[in-house]
């Protein structure tokens, strides 16, 4: 069984960034990134939140967009009601993992 919720520490470690950057991105992309919070106020990230963060990370850290530019790109792609770019990336990652496991099983 996979984990349903991840702490900010786990998410930050996954991306190799500080938790403060995750909180900063949460504020900068408030309409897009909304993790749930428990009764004590601790953030709990789901897979959909991590997929959004992966997309933000790709735009800002890998492609070199500034925050305003990244927001524009995300808003432009968010118009489509069917699937967001972050969901596409997440599905492709899962498909790759599945294909790798399938290849290992067939050998």
MMTF fields as JSON, N, C-alpha, C and O atoms, coordinates in Angstrom:
{
  "mmtfVersion": "1.0.0",
  "mmtfProducer": "UNKNOWN",
  "numBonds": 427,
  "numAtoms": 428,
  "numGroups": 107,
  "numChains": 1,
  "numModels": 1,
  "chainsPerModel": [1],
  "groupsPerChain": [107],
  "chainIdList": ["A"],
  "bondAtomList": [4, 2, 8, 6, 12, 10, 16, 14, 20, 18, 24, 22, 28, 26, 32, 30, 36, 34, 40, 38, 44, 42, 48, 46, 52, 50, 56, 54, 60, 58, 64, 62, 68, 66, 72, 70, 76, 74, 80, 78, 84, 82, 88, 86, 92, 90, 96, 94, 100, 98, 104, 102, 108, 106, 112, 110, 116, 114, 120, 118, 124, 122, 128, 126, 132, 130, 136, 134, 140, 138, 144, 142, 148, 146, 152, 150, 156, 154, 160, 158, 164, 162, 168, 166, 172, 170, 176, 174, 180, 178, 184, 182, 188, 186, 192, 190, 196, 194, 200, 198, 204, 202, 208, 206, 212, 210, 216, 214, 220, 218, 224, 222, 228, 226, 232, 230, 236, 234, 240, 238, 244, 242, 248, 246, 252, 250, 256, 254, 260, 258, 264, 262, 268, 266, 272, 270, 276, 274, 280, 278, 284, 282, 288, 286, 292, 290, 296, 294, 300, 298, 304, 302, 308, 306, 312, 310, 316, 314, 320, 318, 324, 322, 328, 326, 332, 330, 336, 334, 340, 338, 344, 342, 348, 346, 352, 350, 356, 354, 360, 358, 364, 362, 368, 366, 372, 370, 376, 374, 380, 378, 384, 382, 388, 386, 392, 390, 396, 394, 400, 398, 404, 402, 408, 406, 412, 410, 416, 414, 420, 418, 424, 422],
  "bondOrderList": [1, 1, 1, 1, 1, 1, 1, 1, 1, 1, 1, 1, 1, 1, 1, 1, 1, 1, 1, 1, 1, 1, 1, 1, 1, 1, 1, 1, 1, 1, 1, 1, 1, 1, 1, 1, 1, 1, 1, 1, 1, 1, 1, 1, 1, 1, 1, 1, 1, 1, 1, 1, 1, 1, 1, 1, 1, 1, 1, 1, 1, 1, 1, 1, 1, 1, 1, 1, 1, 1, 1, 1, 1, 1, 1, 1, 1, 1, 1, 1, 1, 1, 1, 1, 1, 1, 1, 1, 1, 1, 1, 1, 1, 1, 1, 1, 1, 1, 1, 1, 1, 1, 1, 1, 1, 1],
  "groupList": [{"groupName": "UNK", "atomNameList": ["N", "CA", "C", "O"], "elementList": ["N", "C", "C", "O"], "formalChargeList": [0, 0, 0, 0], "bondAtomList": [1, 0, 2, 1, 3, 2], "bondOrderList": [1, 1, 2], "singleLetterCode": "X", "chemCompType": "L-PEPTIDE LINKING"}],
  "groupTypeList": [0, 0, 0, 0, 0, 0, 0, 0, 0, 0, 0, 0, 0, 0, 0, 0, 0, 0, 0, 0, 0, 0, 0, 0, 0, 0, 0, 0, 0, 0, 0, 0, 0, 0, 0, 0, 0, 0, 0, 0, 0, 0, 0, 0, 0, 0, 0, 0, 0, 0, 0, 0, 0, 0, 0, 0, 0, 0, 0, 0, 0, 0, 0, 0, 0, 0, 0, 0, 0, 0, 0, 0, 0, 0, 0, 0, 0, 0, 0, 0, 0, 0, 0, 0, 0, 0, 0, 0, 0, 0, 0, 0, 0, 0, 0, 0, 0, 0, 0, 0, 0, 0, 0, 0, 0, 0, 0],
  "groupIdList": [1, 2, 3, 4, 5, 6, 7, 8, 9, 10, 11, 12, 13, 14, 15, 16, 17, 18, 19, 20, 21, 22, 23, 24, 25, 26, 27, 28, 29, 30, 31, 32, 33, 34, 35, 36, 37, 38, 39, 40, 41, 42, 43, 44, 45, 46, 47, 48, 49, 50, 51, 52, 53, 54, 55, 56, 57, 58, 59, 60, 61, 62, 63, 64, 65, 66, 67, 68, 69, 70, 71, 72, 73, 74, 75, 76, 77, 78, 79, 80, 81, 82, 83, 84, 85, 86, 87, 88, 89, 90, 91, 92, 93, 94, 95, 96, 97, 98, 99, 100, 101, 102, 103, 104, 105, 106, 107],
  "secStructList": [7, 7, 7, 1, 7, 5, 7, 2, 2, 2, 2, 2, 2, 2, 2, 6, 1, 7, 2, 2, 2, 2, 2, 2, 2, 2, 2, 2, 6, 6, 6, 6, 7, 7, 7, 3, 3, 7, 6, 6, 7, 7, 3, 3, 5, 7, 2, 2, 2, 2, 2, 2, 2, 2, 2, 2, 2, 0, 0, 0, 0, 0, 1, 7, 7, 7, 2, 2, 2, 2, 2, 2, 2, 2, 2, 2, 2, 2, 6, 7, 1, 1, 7, 7, 2, 2, 2, 2, 2, 2, 2, 2, 2, 2, 2, 2, 2, 2, 2, 2, 2, 2, 2, 2, 2, 2, 7],
  "xCoordList": [0.854, 0.0, 0.89, 1.832, 0.571, 1.352, 0.866, -0.271, 1.741, 1.429, 0.457, 0.576, -0.507, -1.493, -1.076, -1.345, -0.424, -0.006, 1.489, 2.068, 2.101, 3.527, 3.732, 3.001, 4.728, 5.034, 5.847, 6.364, 5.946, 6.729, 8.206, 8.9, 8.679, 10.069, 10.316, 11.334, 9.388, 9.531, 9.498, 10.269, 8.606, 8.486, 9.745, 10.258, 10.233, 11.446, 12.636, 13.43, 12.767, 13.848, 13.727, 14.731, 12.511, 12.275, 12.802, 13.391, 12.59, 13.026, 14.425, 14.984, 14.989, 16.319, 16.347, 17.312, 15.283, 15.192, 14.839, 14.524, 14.892, 14.537, 13.016, 12.325, 12.488, 11.047, 10.534, 9.384, 11.388, 10.969, 10.656, 9.775, 11.364, 11.076, 9.722, 8.985, 9.384, 8.073, 6.977, 5.973, 7.168, 6.177, 6.09, 4.997, 7.23, 7.247, 6.466, 5.659, 6.704, 5.976, 4.486, 3.653, 4.156, 2.742, 2.055, 0.919, 2.748, 2.193, 2.198, 1.231, 3.285, 3.41, 2.415, 1.966, 2.07, 1.132, -0.101, -0.543, -0.653, -1.738, -2.995, -3.706, -3.281, -4.464, -4.27, -5.239, -3.039, -2.715, -2.352, -2.799, -1.552, -0.999, -1.676, -1.477, -2.477, -3.203, -3.144, -4.061, -2.072, -2.025, -3.03, -3.383, -3.474, -4.368, -3.533, -2.32, -4.208, -3.522, -4.268, -5.495, -3.501, -4.141, -4.601, -4.494, -5.11, -5.654, -4.605, -4.943, -3.332, -2.255, -1.685, -0.806, -2.172, -1.711, -0.551, -0.029, -0.145, 0.95, 0.448, -0.631, 1.24, 0.858, 0.96, 1.889, -0.006, -0.01, -0.208, -1.248, 0.794, 0.776, 0.327, 0.79, -0.578, -1.025, -0.271, 0.48, -0.469, 0.203, -0.096, 0.788, -1.329, -1.679, -0.89, -0.492, -0.662, 0.131, 1.584, 2.217, 2.104, 3.486, 3.647, 4.685, 2.632, 2.68, 2.72, 3.455, 1.929, 1.946, 3.317, 3.864, 3.86, 5.186, 6.248, 7.176, 6.114, 7.071, 7.03, 8.068, 5.831, 5.686, 6.293, 6.993, 6.028, 6.599, 8.122, 8.827, 8.625, 10.067, 10.694, 11.738, 10.062, 10.572, 10.641, 11.642, 9.576, 9.559, 10.594, 11.319, 10.661, 11.509, 12.97, 13.864, 13.21, 14.586, 15.266, 16.455, 14.53, 15.152, 15.073, 16.032, 13.927, 13.778, 14.117, 14.217, 14.296, 14.747, 13.694, 14.036, 12.418, 11.371, 11.421, 11.773, 11.065, 10.861, 9.441, 8.684, 9.081, 7.78, 6.61, 5.629, 6.709, 5.617, 5.465, 4.348, 6.573, 6.526, 5.975, 5.195, 6.372, 5.869, 4.368, 3.64, 3.895, 2.449, 1.692, 0.627, 2.24, 1.575, 1.481, 0.443, 2.573, 2.567, 1.547, 0.794, 1.519, 0.586, -0.85, -1.713, -1.117, -2.469, -2.894, -4.051, -1.962, -2.266, -2.665, -3.599, -1.959, -2.254, -3.399, -3.965, -3.74, -4.823, -6.19, -7.196, -6.254, -7.539, -8.212, -9.435, -7.429, -7.987, -8.658, -8.002, -9.944, -10.664, -10.361, -10.741, -9.695, -9.53, -8.368, -8.575, -7.158, -5.99, -4.936, -4.704, -4.307, -3.272, -1.918, -1.727, -0.991, 0.347, 1.012, 1.753, 0.76, 1.34, 0.804, 1.537, -0.478, -1.043, -0.452, -0.247, -0.179, 0.466, 1.843, 2.199, 2.607, 3.943, 3.848, 4.611, 2.92, 2.758, 2.377, 2.919, 1.463, 1.056, 2.206, 2.359, 3.009, 4.164, 5.187, 5.789, 5.387, 6.302, 5.788, 6.556, 4.475, 3.91, 3.988, 4.245, 3.767, 3.856, 5.286, 5.496, 6.262, 7.665, 7.999, 8.648, 7.561, 7.816, 7.166, 7.756, 5.959, 5.259, 6.011, 6.167, 6.466, 7.184, 8.512, 8.903, 9.195, 10.457, 10.197, 10.926, 9.15, 8.805, 8.387, 8.745, 7.644, 7.214, 8.405, 8.45, 9.358, 10.567, 11.351, 11.831, 11.486, 12.195, 11.519, 12.188, 10.181, 9.42, 9.518, 9.446, 9.68, 9.709, 11.087, 11.214, 12.104, 13.454, 13.68, 14.763],
  "yCoordList": [-1.191, 0.0, 1.242, 1.356, 2.144, 3.37, 4.383, 4.328, 5.293, 6.354, 7.335, 7.653, 7.818, 8.759, 10.213, 11.076, 10.479, 11.832, 11.878, 10.93, 13.007, 13.202, 14.506, 15.474, 14.529, 15.744, 16.686, 16.291, 17.925, 18.901, 18.504, 18.77, 17.872, 17.407, 16.347, 16.382, 15.406, 14.349, 14.92, 14.505, 15.868, 16.479, 17.281, 17.213, 18.032, 18.833, 17.928, 18.229, 16.825, 15.868, 15.273, 15.079, 14.987, 14.418, 15.339, 14.872, 16.632, 17.602, 18.15, 18.843, 17.847, 18.342, 19.835, 20.518, 20.34, 21.764, 21.896, 20.907, 23.112, 23.38, 23.439, 23.844, 23.043, 23.157, 24.589, 24.802, 25.572, 26.968, 27.303, 28.122, 26.683, 26.926, 26.342, 26.942, 25.184, 24.583, 25.501, 25.731, 26.028, 26.956, 28.225, 28.749, 28.729, 29.918, 29.669, 30.504, 28.528, 28.199, 28.042, 28.384, 27.527, 27.387, 28.762, 28.898, 29.771, 31.122, 31.744, 32.394, 31.544, 32.136, 31.536, 32.219, 30.275, 29.586, 29.163, 28.018, 30.102, 29.79, 29.256, 28.441, 29.681, 29.178, 27.795, 27.132, 27.356, 26.086, 25.025, 23.882, 25.4, 24.461, 24.653, 25.671, 23.668, 23.778, 22.454, 21.64, 22.231, 20.997, 21.067, 22.149, 19.916, 19.892, 20.092, 19.882, 20.5, 20.695, 19.906, 19.809, 19.342, 18.608, 19.584, 20.798, 19.061, 19.921, 20.826, 21.87, 20.435, 21.255, 22.23, 23.027, 22.175, 23.087, 22.566, 23.287, 21.322, 20.747, 20.392, 19.822, 20.737, 20.475, 18.988, 18.31, 18.496, 17.114, 17.13, 17.557, 16.665, 16.694, 15.358, 14.306, 15.398, 14.205, 14.11, 15.018, 13.016, 12.816, 13.953, 14.374, 14.455, 15.551, 16.815, 17.558, 17.062, 18.217, 18.054, 19.006, 16.845, 16.575, 16.692, 17.146, 16.286, 16.434, 17.911, 18.296, 18.742, 20.184, 20.763, 21.583, 20.331, 20.802, 20.372, 21.127, 19.164, 18.687, 19.589, 19.906, 19.994, 20.874, 22.249, 22.812, 22.783, 24.071, 23.962, 24.843, 22.887, 22.668, 22.624, 23.232, 21.911, 21.807, 23.177, 23.521, 23.958, 25.282, 26.223, 26.907, 26.256, 27.241, 26.805, 27.575, 25.586, 25.146, 24.6, 24.84, 23.871, 23.237, 24.085, 24.147, 24.739, 25.534, 27.009, 27.758, 27.435, 28.787, 29.874, 31.05, 29.516, 30.53, 31.282, 30.713, 32.568, 33.261, 32.922, 32.281, 33.343, 32.945, 33.464, 32.75, 34.696, 35.255, 34.475, 34.177, 34.15, 33.384, 31.988, 31.488, 31.363, 30.027, 30.066, 29.171, 31.108, 31.255, 31.389, 30.795, 32.168, 32.35, 31.035, 30.713, 30.281, 28.989, 28.053, 27.387, 28.001, 27.114, 27.547, 26.706, 28.844, 29.332, 29.073, 28.744, 29.221, 28.969, 27.512, 27.223, 26.603, 25.191, 24.723, 23.654, 25.511, 25.124, 25.38, 24.936, 26.081, 26.382, 25.097, 24.976, 24.147, 22.884, 22.151, 21.872, 21.834, 21.232, 19.753, 19.206, 19.094, 17.656, 17.24, 16.5, 17.691, 17.238, 18.341, 19.017, 18.512, 19.537, 18.973, 17.757, 19.833, 19.351, 18.574, 17.624, 18.964, 18.248, 16.815, 15.884, 16.651, 15.305, 14.468, 13.264, 15.096, 14.387, 13.896, 12.741, 14.769, 14.398, 13.244, 12.283, 13.337, 12.283, 10.959, 9.914, 10.993, 9.762, 9.16, 7.94, 10.01, 9.506, 8.858, 7.844, 9.44, 8.838, 7.461, 6.504, 7.376, 6.087, 5.063, 3.885, 5.507, 4.615, 4.099, 2.914, 4.986, 4.579, 3.544, 2.54, 3.782, 2.83, 1.48, 0.431, 1.515, 0.283, -0.482, -1.7, 0.216, -0.43, -1.017, -2.096, -0.325, -0.836, -2.116, -3.099, -2.095, -3.286, -4.432, -5.583, -4.133, -5.152, -5.774, -6.987, -4.951, -5.452, -6.366, -7.416, -5.984, -6.803, -8.146, -9.172, -8.142, -9.38, -10.324, -11.542, -9.777, -10.624, -11.236, -12.149, -10.754, -11.267, -12.556, -13.137],
  "zCoordList": [0.0, 0.0, 0.0, 0.784, -0.88, -0.97, 0.054, 0.524, 0.379, 1.317, 0.682, -0.501, 1.465, 0.933, 1.16, 0.325, 2.282, 2.623, 2.913, 3.444, 2.55, 2.771, 3.535, 3.326, 4.421, 5.166, 4.28, 3.235, 4.716, 3.961, 3.927, 2.946, 4.991, 5.029, 3.964, 3.273, 3.83, 2.819, 1.413, 0.548, 1.188, -0.132, -0.46, -1.577, 0.507, 0.297, -0.006, -0.897, 0.723, 0.463, -0.936, -1.622, -1.352, -2.684, -3.787, -4.762, -3.63, -4.638, -4.382, -5.232, -3.229, -2.903, -2.636, -2.977, -2.024, -1.692, -0.215, 0.447, 0.289, 1.684, 1.829, 0.894, 2.984, 3.218, 3.068, 2.684, 3.37, 3.224, 1.769, 1.504, 0.818, -0.595, -0.966, -1.749, -0.419, -0.675, -0.14, -0.815, 1.076, 1.645, 0.808, 0.594, 0.33, -0.515, -1.805, -2.214, -2.441, -3.67, -3.391, -4.23, -2.217, -1.859, -1.839, -2.294, -1.313, -1.297, -2.691, -3.089, -3.43, -4.765, -5.75, -6.67, -5.567, -6.456, -5.67, -5.757, -4.898, -3.969, -4.654, -4.065, -5.849, -6.544, -7.115, -7.488, -7.188, -7.83, -6.804, -6.898, -5.838, -4.875, -3.52, -2.857, -3.114, -1.853, -1.096, -1.203, -0.329, 0.454, 1.604, 2.072, 2.039, 3.197, 4.46, 4.465, 5.521, 6.799, 7.862, 7.843, 8.792, 9.881, 10.963, 10.791, 12.069, 13.123, 13.756, 14.314, 13.676, 14.231, 13.205, 13.533, 11.98, 10.947, 10.11, 9.26, 10.339, 9.553, 8.15, 7.986, 7.163, 5.785, 5.475, 5.914, 4.713, 4.25, 2.74, 2.24, 2.036, 0.577, 0.021, 0.463, -0.952, -1.657, -2.973, -3.331, -3.691, -4.974, -5.945, -6.691, -5.947, -6.87, -6.531, -7.428, -5.237, -4.822, -5.25, -5.707, -5.098, -5.49, -7.004, -7.485, -7.75, -9.206, -9.592, -10.502, -8.903, -9.164, -8.805, -9.542, -7.676, -7.28, -8.287, -8.575, -8.82, -9.817, -11.056, -11.637, -11.449, -12.607, -12.316, -13.158, -11.136, -10.729, -10.678, -11.17, -10.085, -9.988, -11.383, -11.616, -12.3, -13.668, -14.323, -14.95, -14.177, -14.806, -14.194, -14.916, -12.873, -12.191, -12.131, -12.482, -11.692, -11.462, -12.708, -12.917, -13.537, -14.69, -15.958, -16.728, -16.173, -17.395, -17.187, -18.159, -15.942, -15.658, -15.686, -15.801, -15.584, -15.547, -14.222, -13.188, -14.261, -12.995, -12.523, -13.254, -11.323, -10.77, -11.591, -11.799, -12.056, -12.864, -14.167, -14.589, -14.794, -16.036, -15.815, -16.626, -14.732, -14.417, -14.155, -14.584, -13.447, -13.204, -14.518, -14.688, -15.447, -16.743, -17.502, -18.079, -17.499, -18.194, -17.567, -18.277, -16.251, -15.56, -15.814, -16.065, -15.753, -16.004, -17.438, -17.7, -18.363, -19.772, -19.991, -20.74, -19.339, -19.498, -18.613, -18.841, -17.61, -16.707, -17.312, -16.758, -18.429, -19.066, -19.543, -19.476, -20.02, -20.496, -19.337, -18.334, -19.447, -18.331, -18.111, -17.076, -19.042, -18.951, -18.06, -17.099, -18.349, -17.598, -17.572, -18.575, -16.422, -16.288, -16.71, -16.707, -17.069, -17.421, -16.29, -16.545, -15.057, -13.929, -13.863, -13.528, -14.184, -14.196, -15.325, -15.166, -16.454, -17.563, -17.129, -17.365, -16.5, -16.033, -15.04, -15.128, -14.105, -13.102, -13.757, -13.398, -14.702, -15.391, -16.185, -16.237, -16.799, -17.547, -16.624, -16.977, -15.439, -14.457, -14.018, -13.925, -13.751, -13.352, -14.474, -14.224, -15.713, -16.865, -17.024, -17.282, -16.87, -16.966, -15.899, -16.191, -14.662, -13.58, -13.871, -13.616, -14.401, -14.743, -15.846, -15.756, -16.864, -17.963, -17.501, -17.947, -16.625, -16.081, -15.284, -15.42, -14.45, -13.661, -14.581, -14.334, -15.622, -16.576, -17.28, -17.483, -17.649, -18.315, -17.382, -17.808, -16.121, -15.148, -14.944, -14.822, -14.906, -14.701, -15.893, -15.727, -17.086, -18.291, -18.541, -19.357, -17.86, -18.091, -17.315, -17.385]
}
